């Protein structure tokens, strides 16, 4: 779906407190969350504006976002135990 917001707040609403705590205490997590946010913003911008980008590059951006989401969720899961 075009222009679908995949922010961490929307993806993991039940973990907002944990996400906030991790961003404050874990520089690696904050870096991953920031990169995820930038990728999500860029992907939505490309979808909305129909800017020229190769399918390969666009696919790589989406794949990186998915990998970051998985890593972020893994860290959240370990923290919430």
PDB file of N, CA, C and O in Angstrom:
ATOM      1  N   UNK A   1       0.846  -1.174   0.000  1.00  0.00           N
ATOM      2  CA  UNK A   1       0.000   0.000   0.000  1.00  0.00           C
ATOM      3  C   UNK A   1       0.895   1.243   0.000  1.00  0.00           C
ATOM      4  O   UNK A   1       1.869   1.321   0.750  1.00  0.00           O
ATOM      5  N   UNK A   2       0.562   2.174  -0.821  1.00  0.00           N
ATOM      6  CA  UNK A   2       1.340   3.401  -0.920  1.00  0.00           C
ATOM      7  C   UNK A   2       1.063   4.309   0.269  1.00  0.00           C
ATOM      8  O   UNK A   2      -0.047   4.360   0.797  1.00  0.00           O
ATOM      9  N   UNK A   3       2.099   5.019   0.669  1.00  0.00           N
ATOM     10  CA  UNK A   3       2.039   6.003   1.745  1.00  0.00           C
ATOM     11  C   UNK A   3       1.582   5.407   3.075  1.00  0.00           C
ATOM     12  O   UNK A   3       0.971   6.102   3.887  1.00  0.00           O
ATOM     13  N   UNK A   4       1.864   4.159   3.298  1.00  0.00           N
ATOM     14  CA  UNK A   4       1.526   3.560   4.583  1.00  0.00           C
ATOM     15  C   UNK A   4       2.643   3.872   5.565  1.00  0.00           C
ATOM     16  O   UNK A   4       3.813   3.585   5.310  1.00  0.00           O
ATOM     17  N   UNK A   5       2.267   4.461   6.684  1.00  0.00           N
ATOM     18  CA  UNK A   5       3.237   4.836   7.706  1.00  0.00           C
ATOM     19  C   UNK A   5       3.649   3.593   8.483  1.00  0.00           C
ATOM     20  O   UNK A   5       2.806   2.902   9.055  1.00  0.00           O
ATOM     21  N   UNK A   6       4.937   3.317   8.500  1.00  0.00           N
ATOM     22  CA  UNK A   6       5.470   2.164   9.220  1.00  0.00           C
ATOM     23  C   UNK A   6       6.320   2.616  10.405  1.00  0.00           C
ATOM     24  O   UNK A   6       7.288   1.948  10.766  1.00  0.00           O
ATOM     25  N   UNK A   7       5.966   3.734  11.005  1.00  0.00           N
ATOM     26  CA  UNK A   7       6.755   4.216  12.142  1.00  0.00           C
ATOM     27  C   UNK A   7       6.732   3.177  13.256  1.00  0.00           C
ATOM     28  O   UNK A   7       5.814   2.360  13.343  1.00  0.00           O
ATOM     29  N   UNK A   8       7.740   3.218  14.095  1.00  0.00           N
ATOM     30  CA  UNK A   8       7.808   2.264  15.203  1.00  0.00           C
ATOM     31  C   UNK A   8       6.613   2.416  16.135  1.00  0.00           C
ATOM     32  O   UNK A   8       6.161   1.435  16.724  1.00  0.00           O
ATOM     33  N   UNK A   9       6.103   3.618  16.274  1.00  0.00           N
ATOM     34  CA  UNK A   9       4.934   3.846  17.121  1.00  0.00           C
ATOM     35  C   UNK A   9       3.704   3.112  16.587  1.00  0.00           C
ATOM     36  O   UNK A   9       2.871   2.640  17.360  1.00  0.00           O
ATOM     37  N   UNK A  10       3.600   3.020  15.286  1.00  0.00           N
ATOM     38  CA  UNK A  10       2.468   2.321  14.665  1.00  0.00           C
ATOM     39  C   UNK A  10       2.726   0.821  14.615  1.00  0.00           C
ATOM     40  O   UNK A  10       1.816   0.023  14.839  1.00  0.00           O
ATOM     41  N   UNK A  11       3.950   0.442  14.325  1.00  0.00           N
ATOM     42  CA  UNK A  11       4.298  -0.976  14.216  1.00  0.00           C
ATOM     43  C   UNK A  11       4.259  -1.688  15.571  1.00  0.00           C
ATOM     44  O   UNK A  11       3.833  -2.839  15.659  1.00  0.00           O
ATOM     45  N   UNK A  12       4.705  -0.999  16.626  1.00  0.00           N
ATOM     46  CA  UNK A  12       4.802  -1.608  17.949  1.00  0.00           C
ATOM     47  C   UNK A  12       4.160  -0.717  19.021  1.00  0.00           C
ATOM     48  O   UNK A  12       4.849  -0.285  19.945  1.00  0.00           O
ATOM     49  N   UNK A  13       2.871  -0.438  18.917  1.00  0.00           N
ATOM     50  CA  UNK A  13       2.247   0.503  19.864  1.00  0.00           C
ATOM     51  C   UNK A  13       2.313   0.033  21.320  1.00  0.00           C
ATOM     52  O   UNK A  13       2.375   0.851  22.237  1.00  0.00           O
ATOM     53  N   UNK A  14       2.299  -1.271  21.526  1.00  0.00           N
ATOM     54  CA  UNK A  14       2.311  -1.800  22.883  1.00  0.00           C
ATOM     55  C   UNK A  14       3.693  -1.728  23.534  1.00  0.00           C
ATOM     56  O   UNK A  14       3.836  -2.014  24.722  1.00  0.00           O
ATOM     57  N   UNK A  15       4.710  -1.347  22.757  1.00  0.00           N
ATOM     58  CA  UNK A  15       6.081  -1.299  23.260  1.00  0.00           C
ATOM     59  C   UNK A  15       6.653   0.119  23.280  1.00  0.00           C
ATOM     60  O   UNK A  15       7.872   0.286  23.308  1.00  0.00           O
ATOM     61  N   UNK A  16       5.805   1.132  23.266  1.00  0.00           N
ATOM     62  CA  UNK A  16       6.286   2.511  23.194  1.00  0.00           C
ATOM     63  C   UNK A  16       7.194   2.880  24.357  1.00  0.00           C
ATOM     64  O   UNK A  16       8.204   3.556  24.164  1.00  0.00           O
ATOM     65  N   UNK A  17       6.847   2.445  25.551  1.00  0.00           N
ATOM     66  CA  UNK A  17       7.670   2.753  26.714  1.00  0.00           C
ATOM     67  C   UNK A  17       9.049   2.105  26.591  1.00  0.00           C
ATOM     68  O   UNK A  17      10.066   2.737  26.877  1.00  0.00           O
ATOM     69  N   UNK A  18       9.078   0.862  26.172  1.00  0.00           N
ATOM     70  CA  UNK A  18      10.344   0.151  26.000  1.00  0.00           C
ATOM     71  C   UNK A  18      11.187   0.798  24.920  1.00  0.00           C
ATOM     72  O   UNK A  18      12.395   0.958  25.094  1.00  0.00           O
ATOM     73  N   UNK A  19      10.578   1.170  23.818  1.00  0.00           N
ATOM     74  CA  UNK A  19      11.294   1.829  22.728  1.00  0.00           C
ATOM     75  C   UNK A  19      11.921   3.131  23.224  1.00  0.00           C
ATOM     76  O   UNK A  19      13.085   3.414  22.940  1.00  0.00           O
ATOM     77  N   UNK A  20      11.157   3.907  23.952  1.00  0.00           N
ATOM     78  CA  UNK A  20      11.671   5.170  24.485  1.00  0.00           C
ATOM     79  C   UNK A  20      12.849   4.916  25.427  1.00  0.00           C
ATOM     80  O   UNK A  20      13.880   5.581  25.330  1.00  0.00           O
ATOM     81  N   UNK A  21      12.695   3.962  26.328  1.00  0.00           N
ATOM     82  CA  UNK A  21      13.766   3.640  27.271  1.00  0.00           C
ATOM     83  C   UNK A  21      15.029   3.183  26.538  1.00  0.00           C
ATOM     84  O   UNK A  21      16.136   3.599  26.879  1.00  0.00           O
ATOM     85  N   UNK A  22      14.855   2.331  25.536  1.00  0.00           N
ATOM     86  CA  UNK A  22      16.003   1.838  24.777  1.00  0.00           C
ATOM     87  C   UNK A  22      16.700   2.965  24.016  1.00  0.00           C
ATOM     88  O   UNK A  22      17.929   3.002  23.949  1.00  0.00           O
ATOM     89  N   UNK A  23      15.928   3.872  23.448  1.00  0.00           N
ATOM     90  CA  UNK A  23      16.532   5.003  22.736  1.00  0.00           C
ATOM     91  C   UNK A  23      17.369   5.860  23.668  1.00  0.00           C
ATOM     92  O   UNK A  23      18.395   6.408  23.265  1.00  0.00           O
ATOM     93  N   UNK A  24      16.932   5.973  24.910  1.00  0.00           N
ATOM     94  CA  UNK A  24      17.650   6.805  25.879  1.00  0.00           C
ATOM     95  C   UNK A  24      18.894   6.099  26.423  1.00  0.00           C
ATOM     96  O   UNK A  24      19.887   6.752  26.743  1.00  0.00           O
ATOM     97  N   UNK A  25      18.842   4.772  26.527  1.00  0.00           N
ATOM     98  CA  UNK A  25      19.909   4.043  27.220  1.00  0.00           C
ATOM     99  C   UNK A  25      20.862   3.280  26.304  1.00  0.00           C
ATOM    100  O   UNK A  25      21.947   2.892  26.735  1.00  0.00           O
ATOM    101  N   UNK A  26      20.479   3.062  25.061  1.00  0.00           N
ATOM    102  CA  UNK A  26      21.252   2.188  24.180  1.00  0.00           C
ATOM    103  C   UNK A  26      21.543   2.920  22.866  1.00  0.00           C
ATOM    104  O   UNK A  26      20.657   3.076  22.025  1.00  0.00           O
ATOM    105  N   UNK A  27      22.779   3.361  22.702  1.00  0.00           N
ATOM    106  CA  UNK A  27      23.153   4.134  21.505  1.00  0.00           C
ATOM    107  C   UNK A  27      22.981   3.330  20.223  1.00  0.00           C
ATOM    108  O   UNK A  27      22.603   3.891  19.195  1.00  0.00           O
ATOM    109  N   UNK A  28      23.250   2.034  20.264  1.00  0.00           N
ATOM    110  CA  UNK A  28      23.085   1.189  19.079  1.00  0.00           C
ATOM    111  C   UNK A  28      21.612   1.099  18.692  1.00  0.00           C
ATOM    112  O   UNK A  28      21.269   1.201  17.515  1.00  0.00           O
ATOM    113  N   UNK A  29      20.747   0.909  19.681  1.00  0.00           N
ATOM    114  CA  UNK A  29      19.311   0.844  19.410  1.00  0.00           C
ATOM    115  C   UNK A  29      18.834   2.182  18.838  1.00  0.00           C
ATOM    116  O   UNK A  29      18.080   2.208  17.865  1.00  0.00           O
ATOM    117  N   UNK A  30      19.268   3.279  19.434  1.00  0.00           N
ATOM    118  CA  UNK A  30      18.868   4.610  18.944  1.00  0.00           C
ATOM    119  C   UNK A  30      19.300   4.803  17.493  1.00  0.00           C
ATOM    120  O   UNK A  30      18.547   5.340  16.680  1.00  0.00           O
ATOM    121  N   UNK A  31      20.505   4.366  17.178  1.00  0.00           N
ATOM    122  CA  UNK A  31      21.003   4.482  15.813  1.00  0.00           C
ATOM    123  C   UNK A  31      20.140   3.672  14.842  1.00  0.00           C
ATOM    124  O   UNK A  31      19.802   4.149  13.759  1.00  0.00           O
ATOM    125  N   UNK A  32      19.789   2.459  15.231  1.00  0.00           N
ATOM    126  CA  UNK A  32      18.924   1.620  14.382  1.00  0.00           C
ATOM    127  C   UNK A  32      17.542   2.247  14.230  1.00  0.00           C
ATOM    128  O   UNK A  32      16.989   2.271  13.130  1.00  0.00           O
ATOM    129  N   UNK A  33      16.985   2.752  15.321  1.00  0.00           N
ATOM    130  CA  UNK A  33      15.658   3.370  15.270  1.00  0.00           C
ATOM    131  C   UNK A  33      15.678   4.623  14.395  1.00  0.00           C
ATOM    132  O   UNK A  33      14.745   4.866  13.630  1.00  0.00           O
ATOM    133  N   UNK A  34      16.741   5.411  14.510  1.00  0.00           N
ATOM    134  CA  UNK A  34      16.869   6.620  13.677  1.00  0.00           C
ATOM    135  C   UNK A  34      16.983   6.251  12.199  1.00  0.00           C
ATOM    136  O   UNK A  34      16.351   6.884  11.353  1.00  0.00           O
ATOM    137  N   UNK A  35      17.778   5.239  11.886  1.00  0.00           N
ATOM    138  CA  UNK A  35      17.929   4.789  10.500  1.00  0.00           C
ATOM    139  C   UNK A  35      16.596   4.266   9.972  1.00  0.00           C
ATOM    140  O   UNK A  35      16.218   4.555   8.837  1.00  0.00           O
ATOM    141  N   UNK A  36      15.889   3.499  10.794  1.00  0.00           N
ATOM    142  CA  UNK A  36      14.578   2.974  10.408  1.00  0.00           C
ATOM    143  C   UNK A  36      13.631   4.136  10.078  1.00  0.00           C
ATOM    144  O   UNK A  36      12.936   4.112   9.062  1.00  0.00           O
ATOM    145  N   UNK A  37      13.614   5.145  10.943  1.00  0.00           N
ATOM    146  CA  UNK A  37      12.740   6.300  10.735  1.00  0.00           C
ATOM    147  C   UNK A  37      13.091   7.021   9.426  1.00  0.00           C
ATOM    148  O   UNK A  37      12.201   7.387   8.659  1.00  0.00           O
ATOM    149  N   UNK A  38      14.379   7.221   9.180  1.00  0.00           N
ATOM    150  CA  UNK A  38      14.801   7.913   7.953  1.00  0.00           C
ATOM    151  C   UNK A  38      14.422   7.114   6.706  1.00  0.00           C
ATOM    152  O   UNK A  38      13.973   7.681   5.710  1.00  0.00           O
ATOM    153  N   UNK A  39      14.605   5.802   6.769  1.00  0.00           N
ATOM    154  CA  UNK A  39      14.227   4.963   5.631  1.00  0.00           C
ATOM    155  C   UNK A  39      12.724   5.002   5.397  1.00  0.00           C
ATOM    156  O   UNK A  39      12.276   5.139   4.259  1.00  0.00           O
ATOM    157  N   UNK A  40      11.948   4.884   6.458  1.00  0.00           N
ATOM    158  CA  UNK A  40      10.489   4.908   6.319  1.00  0.00           C
ATOM    159  C   UNK A  40      10.033   6.234   5.723  1.00  0.00           C
ATOM    160  O   UNK A  40       9.174   6.265   4.842  1.00  0.00           O
ATOM    161  N   UNK A  41      10.608   7.319   6.205  1.00  0.00           N
ATOM    162  CA  UNK A  41      10.264   8.645   5.690  1.00  0.00           C
ATOM    163  C   UNK A  41      10.631   8.760   4.199  1.00  0.00           C
ATOM    164  O   UNK A  41       9.845   9.269   3.400  1.00  0.00           O
ATOM    165  N   UNK A  42      11.813   8.291   3.840  1.00  0.00           N
ATOM    166  CA  UNK A  42      12.256   8.361   2.441  1.00  0.00           C
ATOM    167  C   UNK A  42      11.379   7.494   1.538  1.00  0.00           C
ATOM    168  O   UNK A  42      11.015   7.912   0.439  1.00  0.00           O
ATOM    169  N   UNK A  43      11.046   6.312   1.992  1.00  0.00           N
ATOM    170  CA  UNK A  43      10.204   5.405   1.187  1.00  0.00           C
ATOM    171  C   UNK A  43       8.838   6.021   0.956  1.00  0.00           C
ATOM    172  O   UNK A  43       8.326   6.007  -0.164  1.00  0.00           O
ATOM    173  N   UNK A  44       8.240   6.565   2.019  1.00  0.00           N
ATOM    174  CA  UNK A  44       6.921   7.193   1.848  1.00  0.00           C
ATOM    175  C   UNK A  44       7.005   8.404   0.932  1.00  0.00           C
ATOM    176  O   UNK A  44       6.096   8.643   0.136  1.00  0.00           O
ATOM    177  N   UNK A  45       8.086   9.169   1.036  1.00  0.00           N
ATOM    178  CA  UNK A  45       8.267  10.320   0.148  1.00  0.00           C
ATOM    179  C   UNK A  45       8.373   9.900  -1.303  1.00  0.00           C
ATOM    180  O   UNK A  45       7.783  10.533  -2.179  1.00  0.00           O
ATOM    181  N   UNK A  46       9.114   8.846  -1.564  1.00  0.00           N
ATOM    182  CA  UNK A  46       9.247   8.345  -2.940  1.00  0.00           C
ATOM    183  C   UNK A  46       7.908   7.833  -3.466  1.00  0.00           C
ATOM    184  O   UNK A  46       7.572   8.045  -4.631  1.00  0.00           O
ATOM    185  N   UNK A  47       7.154   7.166  -2.613  1.00  0.00           N
ATOM    186  CA  UNK A  47       5.842   6.653  -3.037  1.00  0.00           C
ATOM    187  C   UNK A  47       4.876   7.792  -3.338  1.00  0.00           C
ATOM    188  O   UNK A  47       4.137   7.738  -4.321  1.00  0.00           O
ATOM    189  N   UNK A  48       4.881   8.818  -2.500  1.00  0.00           N
ATOM    190  CA  UNK A  48       3.956   9.947  -2.660  1.00  0.00           C
ATOM    191  C   UNK A  48       4.283  10.817  -3.866  1.00  0.00           C
ATOM    192  O   UNK A  48       3.382  11.288  -4.560  1.00  0.00           O
ATOM    193  N   UNK A  49       5.572  11.027  -4.112  1.00  0.00           N
ATOM    194  CA  UNK A  49       5.974  11.973  -5.145  1.00  0.00           C
ATOM    195  C   UNK A  49       6.319  11.302  -6.464  1.00  0.00           C
ATOM    196  O   UNK A  49       6.632  11.979  -7.444  1.00  0.00           O
ATOM    197  N   UNK A  50       6.265   9.990  -6.495  1.00  0.00           N
ATOM    198  CA  UNK A  50       6.597   9.243  -7.708  1.00  0.00           C
ATOM    199  C   UNK A  50       7.941   9.694  -8.287  1.00  0.00           C
ATOM    200  O   UNK A  50       8.081   9.867  -9.498  1.00  0.00           O
ATOM    201  N   UNK A  51       8.914   9.879  -7.413  1.00  0.00           N
ATOM    202  CA  UNK A  51      10.237  10.292  -7.855  1.00  0.00           C
ATOM    203  C   UNK A  51      10.939   9.130  -8.558  1.00  0.00           C
ATOM    204  O   UNK A  51      10.702   7.968  -8.228  1.00  0.00           O
ATOM    205  N   UNK A  52      11.793   9.440  -9.516  1.00  0.00           N
ATOM    206  CA  UNK A  52      12.471   8.355 -10.234  1.00  0.00           C
ATOM    207  C   UNK A  52      13.504   7.649  -9.341  1.00  0.00           C
ATOM    208  O   UNK A  52      14.382   8.284  -8.756  1.00  0.00           O
ATOM    209  N   UNK A  53      13.375   6.351  -9.257  1.00  0.00           N
ATOM    210  CA  UNK A  53      14.315   5.508  -8.537  1.00  0.00           C
ATOM    211  C   UNK A  53      14.183   4.118  -9.128  1.00  0.00           C
ATOM    212  O   UNK A  53      13.086   3.684  -9.481  1.00  0.00           O
ATOM    213  N   UNK A  54      15.289   3.432  -9.234  1.00  0.00           N
ATOM    214  CA  UNK A  54      15.218   2.091  -9.816  1.00  0.00           C
ATOM    215  C   UNK A  54      14.471   1.155  -8.870  1.00  0.00           C
ATOM    216  O   UNK A  54      14.481   1.340  -7.653  1.00  0.00           O
ATOM    217  N   UNK A  55      13.835   0.165  -9.441  1.00  0.00           N
ATOM    218  CA  UNK A  55      13.134  -0.825  -8.637  1.00  0.00           C
ATOM    219  C   UNK A  55      14.097  -1.524  -7.684  1.00  0.00           C
ATOM    220  O   UNK A  55      13.736  -1.845  -6.552  1.00  0.00           O
ATOM    221  N   UNK A  56      15.318  -1.757  -8.144  1.00  0.00           N
ATOM    222  CA  UNK A  56      16.323  -2.416  -7.314  1.00  0.00           C
ATOM    223  C   UNK A  56      16.653  -1.565  -6.093  1.00  0.00           C
ATOM    224  O   UNK A  56      16.683  -2.077  -4.974  1.00  0.00           O
ATOM    225  N   UNK A  57      16.897  -0.292  -6.292  1.00  0.00           N
ATOM    226  CA  UNK A  57      17.226   0.603  -5.183  1.00  0.00           C
ATOM    227  C   UNK A  57      16.062   0.731  -4.208  1.00  0.00           C
ATOM    228  O   UNK A  57      16.247   0.710  -2.991  1.00  0.00           O
ATOM    229  N   UNK A  58      14.877   0.862  -4.756  1.00  0.00           N
ATOM    230  CA  UNK A  58      13.687   0.991  -3.914  1.00  0.00           C
ATOM    231  C   UNK A  58      13.471  -0.292  -3.116  1.00  0.00           C
ATOM    232  O   UNK A  58      13.152  -0.241  -1.928  1.00  0.00           O
ATOM    233  N   UNK A  59      13.640  -1.415  -3.754  1.00  0.00           N
ATOM    234  CA  UNK A  59      13.512  -2.705  -3.079  1.00  0.00           C
ATOM    235  C   UNK A  59      14.547  -2.873  -1.977  1.00  0.00           C
ATOM    236  O   UNK A  59      14.246  -3.420  -0.916  1.00  0.00           O
ATOM    237  N   UNK A  60      15.768  -2.401  -2.228  1.00  0.00           N
ATOM    238  CA  UNK A  60      16.823  -2.487  -1.218  1.00  0.00           C
ATOM    239  C   UNK A  60      16.493  -1.629   0.000  1.00  0.00           C
ATOM    240  O   UNK A  60      16.760  -2.025   1.135  1.00  0.00           O
ATOM    241  N   UNK A  61      15.916  -0.462  -0.237  1.00  0.00           N
ATOM    242  CA  UNK A  61      15.507   0.400   0.877  1.00  0.00           C
ATOM    243  C   UNK A  61      14.445  -0.298   1.726  1.00  0.00           C
ATOM    244  O   UNK A  61      14.514  -0.291   2.955  1.00  0.00           O
ATOM    245  N   UNK A  62      13.466  -0.898   1.057  1.00  0.00           N
ATOM    246  CA  UNK A  62      12.397  -1.580   1.778  1.00  0.00           C
ATOM    247  C   UNK A  62      12.927  -2.803   2.528  1.00  0.00           C
ATOM    248  O   UNK A  62      12.485  -3.100   3.638  1.00  0.00           O
ATOM    249  N   UNK A  63      13.865  -3.500   1.922  1.00  0.00           N
ATOM    250  CA  UNK A  63      14.457  -4.671   2.564  1.00  0.00           C
ATOM    251  C   UNK A  63      15.264  -4.255   3.798  1.00  0.00           C
ATOM    252  O   UNK A  63      15.193  -4.913   4.836  1.00  0.00           O
ATOM    253  N   UNK A  64      16.024  -3.177   3.686  1.00  0.00           N
ATOM    254  CA  UNK A  64      16.784  -2.692   4.838  1.00  0.00           C
ATOM    255  C   UNK A  64      15.842  -2.292   5.964  1.00  0.00           C
ATOM    256  O   UNK A  64      16.107  -2.584   7.130  1.00  0.00           O
ATOM    257  N   UNK A  65      14.745  -1.625   5.621  1.00  0.00           N
ATOM    258  CA  UNK A  65      13.760  -1.236   6.640  1.00  0.00           C
ATOM    259  C   UNK A  65      13.191  -2.474   7.332  1.00  0.00           C
ATOM    260  O   UNK A  65      13.024  -2.482   8.551  1.00  0.00           O
ATOM    261  N   UNK A  66      12.894  -3.510   6.567  1.00  0.00           N
ATOM    262  CA  UNK A  66      12.354  -4.746   7.146  1.00  0.00           C
ATOM    263  C   UNK A  66      13.373  -5.416   8.066  1.00  0.00           C
ATOM    264  O   UNK A  66      13.014  -5.900   9.139  1.00  0.00           O
ATOM    265  N   UNK A  67      14.634  -5.446   7.655  1.00  0.00           N
ATOM    266  CA  UNK A  67      15.679  -6.043   8.494  1.00  0.00           C
ATOM    267  C   UNK A  67      15.849  -5.253   9.800  1.00  0.00           C
ATOM    268  O   UNK A  67      15.987  -5.837  10.874  1.00  0.00           O
ATOM    269  N   UNK A  68      15.837  -3.939   9.692  1.00  0.00           N
ATOM    270  CA  UNK A  68      15.951  -3.113  10.895  1.00  0.00           C
ATOM    271  C   UNK A  68      14.764  -3.347  11.824  1.00  0.00           C
ATOM    272  O   UNK A  68      14.928  -3.436  13.041  1.00  0.00           O
ATOM    273  N   UNK A  69      13.584  -3.445  11.250  1.00  0.00           N
ATOM    274  CA  UNK A  69      12.386  -3.697  12.063  1.00  0.00           C
ATOM    275  C   UNK A  69      12.528  -5.012  12.814  1.00  0.00           C
ATOM    276  O   UNK A  69      12.194  -5.088  13.997  1.00  0.00           O
ATOM    277  N   UNK A  70      13.017  -6.043  12.146  1.00  0.00           N
ATOM    278  CA  UNK A  70      13.219  -7.342  12.795  1.00  0.00           C
ATOM    279  C   UNK A  70      14.230  -7.241  13.934  1.00  0.00           C
ATOM    280  O   UNK A  70      14.005  -7.783  15.016  1.00  0.00           O
ATOM    281  N   UNK A  71      15.343  -6.547  13.692  1.00  0.00           N
ATOM    282  CA  UNK A  71      16.372  -6.393  14.734  1.00  0.00           C
ATOM    283  C   UNK A  71      15.831  -5.595  15.918  1.00  0.00           C
ATOM    284  O   UNK A  71      16.072  -5.937  17.075  1.00  0.00           O
ATOM    285  N   UNK A  72      15.107  -4.543  15.615  1.00  0.00           N
ATOM    286  CA  UNK A  72      14.519  -3.708  16.659  1.00  0.00           C
ATOM    287  C   UNK A  72      13.547  -4.531  17.498  1.00  0.00           C
ATOM    288  O   UNK A  72      13.567  -4.454  18.726  1.00  0.00           O
ATOM    289  N   UNK A  73      12.702  -5.314  16.842  1.00  0.00           N
ATOM    290  CA  UNK A  73      11.737  -6.131  17.568  1.00  0.00           C
ATOM    291  C   UNK A  73      12.442  -7.184  18.432  1.00  0.00           C
ATOM    292  O   UNK A  73      11.999  -7.482  19.541  1.00  0.00           O
ATOM    293  N   UNK A  74      13.517  -7.732  17.924  1.00  0.00           N
ATOM    294  CA  UNK A  74      14.286  -8.721  18.691  1.00  0.00           C
ATOM    295  C   UNK A  74      14.832  -8.092  19.979  1.00  0.00           C
ATOM    296  O   UNK A  74      14.764  -8.699  21.047  1.00  0.00           O
ATOM    297  N   UNK A  75      15.365  -6.891  19.874  1.00  0.00           N
ATOM    298  CA  UNK A  75      15.896  -6.196  21.051  1.00  0.00           C
ATOM    299  C   UNK A  75      14.771  -5.867  22.027  1.00  0.00           C
ATOM    300  O   UNK A  75      14.928  -6.024  23.238  1.00  0.00           O
ATOM    301  N   UNK A  76      13.647  -5.416  21.503  1.00  0.00           N
ATOM    302  CA  UNK A  76      12.494  -5.111  22.359  1.00  0.00           C
ATOM    303  C   UNK A  76      12.070  -6.367  23.119  1.00  0.00           C
ATOM    304  O   UNK A  76      11.812  -6.319  24.322  1.00  0.00           O
ATOM    305  N   UNK A  77      12.003  -7.479  22.411  1.00  0.00           N
ATOM    306  CA  UNK A  77      11.599  -8.739  23.040  1.00  0.00           C
ATOM    307  C   UNK A  77      12.523  -9.159  24.151  1.00  0.00           C
ATOM    308  O   UNK A  77      12.065  -9.646  25.185  1.00  0.00           O
ATOM    309  N   UNK A  78      13.809  -8.982  23.964  1.00  0.00           N
ATOM    310  CA  UNK A  78      14.790  -9.332  24.994  1.00  0.00           C
ATOM    311  C   UNK A  78      14.684  -8.390  26.198  1.00  0.00           C
ATOM    312  O   UNK A  78      14.922  -8.795  27.336  1.00  0.00           O
ATOM    313  N   UNK A  79      14.332  -7.156  25.939  1.00  0.00           N
ATOM    314  CA  UNK A  79      14.243  -6.153  26.999  1.00  0.00           C
ATOM    315  C   UNK A  79      12.965  -6.326  27.819  1.00  0.00           C
ATOM    316  O   UNK A  79      12.977  -6.130  29.035  1.00  0.00           O
ATOM    317  N   UNK A  80      11.873  -6.687  27.168  1.00  0.00           N
ATOM    318  CA  UNK A  80      10.582  -6.816  27.849  1.00  0.00           C
ATOM    319  C   UNK A  80      10.459  -8.088  28.692  1.00  0.00           C
ATOM    320  O   UNK A  80       9.467  -8.254  29.402  1.00  0.00           O
ATOM    321  N   UNK A  81      11.440  -8.984  28.629  1.00  0.00           N
ATOM    322  CA  UNK A  81      11.343 -10.236  29.397  1.00  0.00           C
ATOM    323  C   UNK A  81      11.565 -10.013  30.866  1.00  0.00           C
ATOM    324  O   UNK A  81      11.518 -10.961  31.649  1.00  0.00           O
TER     325      UNK A  81
END
